[in-house]
Amino acid sequence: MRRFFRTSFGSALAGGAVVGVLFMVAIGAGWIEAEDSSTTTTVTTPIAAPVAARDSGEDANLVNQIYRRTGGGIAFIKAQLGEGESPSPSPFGEPEGEGAATGSGFLIDAEGHVITNSHVVEGAKQVEVTLGSSDAVYDAEIIGTDPATDVAMLEVDAPADQLRPLTLGDSSKVQVGEPVIAIGTPFGLERTVTAGIVSALQRQIQAPNGFSISHVIQTDAAINPGNSGGPLIDASGSVIGINSQIQTGGSSGNVGIGFAVPINTARDVIRQLKASGEVEHAYLGISGGTITADLAEALKLPVDSGVLVDEIVEGGPADEAGIRGGDSSATIEGASIKVGGDVIVAVDGRDVTGMEEVINAVNAAAPGDELTLTVRRGDETKEVTVTLGVRPESAEDTQSGPVGPPAK
């Protein structure tokens, strides 16, 4: 029971939203963080950068060889904020004093498009970039940002002979234990390379706008403030992720737990940013939590697994489809939760055992797509078709009132 209350209502179905009030999570744009919990969704939308075939032969895993092959496409980014402004408090990037922030990035094509984290350039009035081992500084334009996946695209005004794009890999084929390297600018130290392995897959992390990011790659390659936006590269020299966050356990530096947004998640974001400078994500509009056997017994639920719908966003897609939230409260081990809502047991005919699977399904869809939710309502089983909406810009926009701090 304690484990349920520590984790289940700390994941939001907010399109992957992670916003916690006590043990409730707002599932707002996908209101319901597929990071990779149990099912991996591969996005195959093509972009300008080529997709490399994975090669484990010869000495492809040597850090020095990978660094020499890819180093020319690494970007050091300095974002200048407005006068008197400071970077907002964040567990991500490395601030460079008042009014500026620094981070990393990488080229994806010969047109000068650079990918980085949105939190690196958030609020920037001017962005400067250096590439590879050159000390030349180039102006860069922000093409667009997507706080929901923490991805941003820049266009750098550099000579053609300085544009050496990296190859994008296939993050769906990544395996735990395989070697990876990270290249970036930790603490302002340019052109730093670190090596490690893929520590875990299918993690979920919270995006800067409060929603969740699915299918995240965990690595023990040293990632520190300033590595934000840099590439996580596999043994074939292909980018499989965008280094975005670290878990420090209270320290100020790396403790061997870093997280990278999978490149397959970034592909559709990159396509949309190149096309219009804006990105849309699917949205379900519920909050809820994973049902465990203990919780099912305590609440006398009709099933011992699935997702208990806690609240419905008024006027949202789930509300319009007739999904019901809780209508009464119960206190278990000192925690108050809403009960009486629908229990989601399947999505599009596939059984779900927890919130992450519902979030994954929403994150893998697009606005306007339909999801068929199988729900238990008392002793009755129903199938409800929901037409997904467009996720709000921030998880806070889905709330009808004040909420507590985002769940970690």
C-alpha positions in Angstrom: 0.0 0.0 0.0 2.8 2.4 0.8 4.4 1.7 -2.5 1.2 2.5 -4.3 0.8 5.8 -2.6 4.5 6.7 -3.2 4.3 6.0 -7.0 1.0 5.4 -8.5 -0.6 8.8 -8.1 2.8 10.4 -8.9 2.4 9.7 -12.6 0.0 11.8 -14.6 -2.0 10.9 -17.6 -1.6 14.5 -18.7 -0.6 13.4 -22.2 2.1 12.5 -20.2 1.6 15.0 -17.5 3.2 14.7 -14.1 1.4 17.0 -11.7 0.7 15.7 -8.1 -1.7 16.9 -5.5 -1.2 14.5 -2.7 -1.3 11.3 -4.6 -3.2 12.5 -7.6 -1.8 13.1 -11.0 -3.2 15.3 -13.7 -3.4 13.4 -16.9 -3.6 16.2 -19.0 -2.4 15.8 -22.6 -2.6 12.5 -22.7 -3.8 13.8 -19.2 -3.0 10.6 -17.8 4.6 10.1 -18.8 5.0 7.2 -21.1 8.5 7.2 -20.9 8.9 3.7 -21.6 7.2 1.8 -19.0 6.3 -1.5 -20.6 5.5 -0.9 -24.2 7.8 0.9 -26.7 6.2 2.9 -29.5 8.5 3.7 -32.4 8.0 6.9 -34.3 9.1 6.4 -37.9 8.5 9.9 -39.3 11.4 10.7 -41.6 13.5 13.8 -41.1 16.3 15.3 -43.0 19.1 13.6 -41.1 19.7 10.0 -42.3 18.9 7.0 -40.2 22.0 4.8 -39.7 22.1 1.1 -39.8 23.4 -0.1 -36.4 26.9 -1.6 -36.7 28.6 -3.5 -34.0 31.6 -4.7 -36.0 35.3 -3.9 -35.8 36.1 -1.1 -33.4 32.9 0.9 -33.8 32.5 1.1 -30.0 35.9 2.9 -29.3 35.2 6.2 -27.7 38.0 7.9 -29.5 36.7 6.8 -32.9 33.2 7.9 -32.2 34.3 11.2 -30.8 36.4 11.9 -33.9 33.6 11.0 -36.2 30.9 13.0 -34.4 32.7 15.8 -32.6 32.4 18.2 -35.5 28.6 18.2 -35.2 28.4 19.0 -31.5 27.2 22.5 -30.6 28.1 24.6 -27.6 25.1 27.0 -27.0 25.0 30.2 -25.1 21.5 31.7 -24.6 21.4 35.4 -23.6 18.2 36.3 -21.7 16.6 39.7 -21.5 18.2 42.5 -19.5 18.0 41.8 -15.8 16.6 38.3 -16.3 18.0 35.1 -14.8 17.5 31.5 -15.9 14.5 30.1 -14.0 15.3 27.5 -11.3 15.7 24.2 -13.0 17.3 20.7 -12.3 18.4 20.7 -16.0 20.8 23.2 -17.5 23.8 25.1 -16.3 23.3 28.8 -15.7 26.2 31.1 -16.5 25.4 33.8 -14.1 22.6 36.4 -14.3 21.1 36.8 -17.8 22.6 33.8 -19.5 22.5 30.1 -19.7 24.6 27.5 -21.5 23.9 24.1 -22.9 24.8 21.7 -25.7 23.3 20.5 -28.9 24.0 18.8 -32.2 23.5 19.4 -36.0 21.0 17.2 -37.8 21.3 18.4 -41.4 23.4 20.5 -43.7 20.9 23.3 -43.5 22.3 24.3 -40.1 19.5 22.9 -37.9 20.6 22.2 -34.4 18.7 20.2 -31.8 18.9 21.0 -28.1 16.7 21.1 -25.0 13.9 23.7 -24.8 15.0 24.6 -21.3 18.4 25.6 -22.6 17.0 28.4 -24.8 13.8 29.2 -22.8 13.3 33.0 -22.7 16.4 33.7 -24.8 16.6 37.0 -26.7 19.8 36.0 -28.4 21.5 32.6 -29.0 25.1 32.0 -30.0 26.6 28.7 -31.1 30.1 27.3 -31.6 30.5 24.1 -33.5 33.0 21.2 -33.1 36.5 22.2 -32.2 36.2 25.7 -33.8 36.2 28.8 -31.7 34.1 30.7 -34.2 30.9 32.0 -32.7 27.7 32.0 -34.9 24.4 33.6 -34.4 21.5 31.1 -34.2 17.7 31.6 -34.6 15.2 29.7 -32.5 13.0 27.9 -35.0 10.7 26.5 -32.3 10.5 24.8 -28.9 8.5 22.0 -27.4 8.4 22.1 -23.6 6.3 18.9 -23.6 9.3 16.9 -24.8 12.0 19.4 -23.8 13.2 19.6 -27.5 14.1 22.8 -29.3 15.4 23.5 -32.8 17.8 26.3 -33.8 19.1 27.3 -37.1 22.8 28.4 -37.1 24.2 30.8 -39.5 27.5 29.1 -40.2 29.5 28.3 -43.4 28.6 25.1 -45.2 32.0 23.6 -44.6 31.4 23.9 -40.8 28.1 22.0 -40.9 28.8 18.3 -40.1 25.4 16.7 -39.1 25.2 13.7 -37.0 23.3 10.6 -38.0 20.1 9.8 -36.1 19.7 6.2 -34.9 16.7 4.1 -33.9 16.1 4.3 -30.1 13.6 1.4 -30.3 16.4 -1.0 -30.9 18.5 0.2 -27.9 19.3 -2.5 -25.3 20.2 -2.3 -21.7 23.9 -2.7 -21.2 25.1 -1.5 -24.6 27.9 1.2 -24.6 27.1 4.8 -25.1 28.9 8.1 -25.0 27.7 11.7 -24.2 29.3 14.8 -25.7 28.6 18.3 -24.4 29.6 21.2 -22.3 29.3 20.3 -18.6 29.8 23.3 -16.3 31.0 25.2 -19.4 33.8 22.8 -20.2 33.4 22.6 -24.0 33.9 19.4 -26.0 33.7 17.0 -23.1 33.1 13.3 -23.8 32.0 10.8 -21.2 31.2 7.1 -21.6 29.0 4.6 -20.0 26.2 2.1 -20.8 22.4 2.2 -21.2 21.3 1.6 -17.6 17.6 1.2 -18.2 14.8 1.8 -20.7 11.2 2.8 -20.5 11.7 5.5 -17.9 9.4 8.5 -17.5 10.5 12.0 -16.6 8.7 15.3 -16.2 8.9 17.8 -18.9 9.5 21.5 -18.2 5.8 22.2 -18.8 4.7 19.7 -16.2 3.7 16.9 -18.6 5.6 13.6 -18.8 8.0 12.3 -21.4 7.8 8.6 -22.3 10.3 5.9 -23.3 13.3 7.8 -21.7 16.7 6.2 -21.8 18.6 6.0 -18.5 22.4 6.0 -18.7 25.4 6.1 -16.3 27.5 8.1 -18.8 28.4 11.2 -16.8 25.8 14.0 -17.5 26.1 17.2 -15.6 24.5 20.7 -15.9 25.6 22.0 -19.3 25.3 18.6 -21.0 21.6 19.5 -21.5 20.6 19.1 -25.2 23.7 17.2 -26.2 23.6 13.8 -27.9 23.7 10.4 -26.4 25.5 8.3 -29.0 25.6 4.5 -29.6 28.5 2.3 -30.6 27.8 2.9 -34.3 28.1 6.7 -33.9 24.4 7.4 -34.2 22.3 9.6 -31.9 19.9 7.6 -29.9 18.9 10.3 -27.3 19.0 13.9 -26.2 20.6 14.3 -22.8 18.1 16.2 -20.7 18.0 15.5 -17.0 20.0 14.0 -14.1 19.0 12.6 -10.7 21.4 13.8 -8.1 20.1 12.5 -4.8 20.8 15.9 -3.2 24.3 16.4 -4.6 25.1 19.1 -7.2 26.7 16.8 -9.7 26.4 13.4 -11.5 25.8 10.3 -9.5 25.5 7.9 -12.4 21.8 8.5 -13.2 21.1 10.5 -16.3 18.1 10.6 -18.7 17.9 11.1 -22.4 14.8 11.8 -24.5 14.8 9.0 -27.1 15.5 10.2 -30.6 12.4 8.4 -31.9 10.3 10.7 -29.7 12.1 13.7 -31.1 11.6 12.7 -34.7 8.0 13.8 -35.0 8.8 16.9 -32.9 11.6 17.8 -35.3 9.3 17.3 -38.3 6.7 19.6 -36.8 9.2 22.3 -35.8 10.7 22.3 -39.3 7.3 22.6 -40.8 5.7 25.3 -38.6 7.8 26.0 -35.6 5.1 24.6 -33.4 4.2 21.1 -32.0 0.9 19.6 -31.0 0.5 16.6 -28.7 -2.5 14.4 -27.9 -4.6 15.0 -24.8 -7.0 12.7 -22.9 -8.0 14.8 -19.9 -8.0 12.6 -16.8 -6.1 12.1 -13.6 -5.8 8.7 -11.9 -3.5 6.1 -10.5 -2.4 2.5 -10.9 -4.5 -0.1 -9.1 -2.6 -2.7 -7.1 -4.1 -5.9 -5.5 -3.9 -4.3 -2.1 -5.7 -1.2 -3.2 -8.3 -3.2 -5.0 -9.0 -5.2 -1.9 -9.2 -2.1 0.3 -11.6 -0.3 -2.0 -13.5 -3.5 -3.0 -12.8 -2.8 -6.7 -14.2 -5.2 -9.3 -10.6 -5.8 -10.7 -7.2 -6.1 -9.2 -5.3 -4.2 -11.9 -5.8 -1.2 -14.2 -6.2 2.5 -13.8 -8.6 4.1 -11.3 -9.9 7.4 -12.8 -9.7 10.1 -10.1 -10.8 13.2 -11.9 -12.0 14.3 -15.3 -11.0 17.6 -16.8 -14.2 19.4 -17.4 -14.9 19.8 -21.1 -11.9 17.6 -22.0 -11.9 14.7 -24.4 -12.6 12.1 -21.7 -15.4 14.2 -20.3 -17.1 14.6 -23.7 -16.8 10.8 -24.2 -18.5 10.0 -20.9 -15.7 8.8 -18.8 -16.5 9.3 -15.1 -14.2 10.4 -12.3 -14.5 9.8 -8.6 -17.6 11.0 -6.7 -16.6 10.3 -3.1 -13.4 10.2 -1.0 -11.7 7.4 1.0 -8.8 7.6 3.4 -6.2 4.8 3.3 -3.1 4.9 5.5 -3.8 8.6 6.1 -4.1 9.5 2.5 -7.3 10.8 1.0 -8.2 9.7 -2.6 -11.3 10.0 -4.7 -13.2 6.7 -5.4 -16.1 5.7 -7.4 -14.7 6.6 -10.8 -14.3 4.4 -13.8 -11.5 1.8 -13.9 -9.7 1.6 -17.2 -8.7 -2.0 -17.9 -7.8 -1.9 -21.6 -6.9 0.6 -24.4 -7.7 -0.4 -28.0 -8.2 -4.0 -26.8 -4.9 -4.2 -25.0 -5.0 -4.9 -21.3 -3.4 -2.2 -19.1 -2.0 -2.9 -15.7 -1.1 0.7 -14.8 -1.1 4.4 -15.6 2.1 4.3 -17.6 0.5 2.1 -20.3 -2.4 4.5 -20.7 0.1 7.5 -20.9 2.1 5.6 -23.5 -0.9 5.1 -25.6 -1.8 8.8 -25.5 1.7 9.9 -26.1 2.0 7.7 -29.2 -1.2 9.2 -30.7 -1.9 12.5 -32.4 -4.7 15.0 -31.8 -7.8 13.8 -33.5 -7.0 10.1 -33.1 -9.5 7.9 -31.4 -8.7 5.6 -28.5 -11.2 2.9 -27.3 -11.1 2.6 -23.6 -12.5 -0.5 -21.9 -13.8 0.5 -18.5 -15.3 -1.2 -15.5 -18.1 0.8 -13.9 -19.4 -1.2 -10.9 -20.3 -4.6 -12.3 -20.6 -3.3 -15.8 -18.0 -3.4 -18.5 -18.2 -0.7 -21.2 -16.2 0.4 -24.3 -15.9 4.1 -24.7 -14.4 5.8 -27.8 -12.5 9.0 -27.0 -11.4 11.5 -29.7 -8.1 12.9 -28.4 -7.7 16.7 -28.2 -4.7 19.0 -28.3 -2.7 19.1 -25.1 -2.6 22.4 -23.3 0.7 24.3 -23.2 1.2 23.6 -19.5 -0.1 21.0 -17.1 -1.2 23.9 -14.9 -3.6 24.9 -17.7 -5.6 21.7 -17.1 -6.2 22.5 -13.4 -9.4 24.2 -12.1 -7.6 25.3 -9.0 -4.2 25.4 -7.3 -2.2 22.3 -7.2 0.9 21.1 -5.4 4.4 20.9 -6.8 4.9 18.5 -9.7 5.6 14.9 -8.8 9.2 13.8 -9.3 
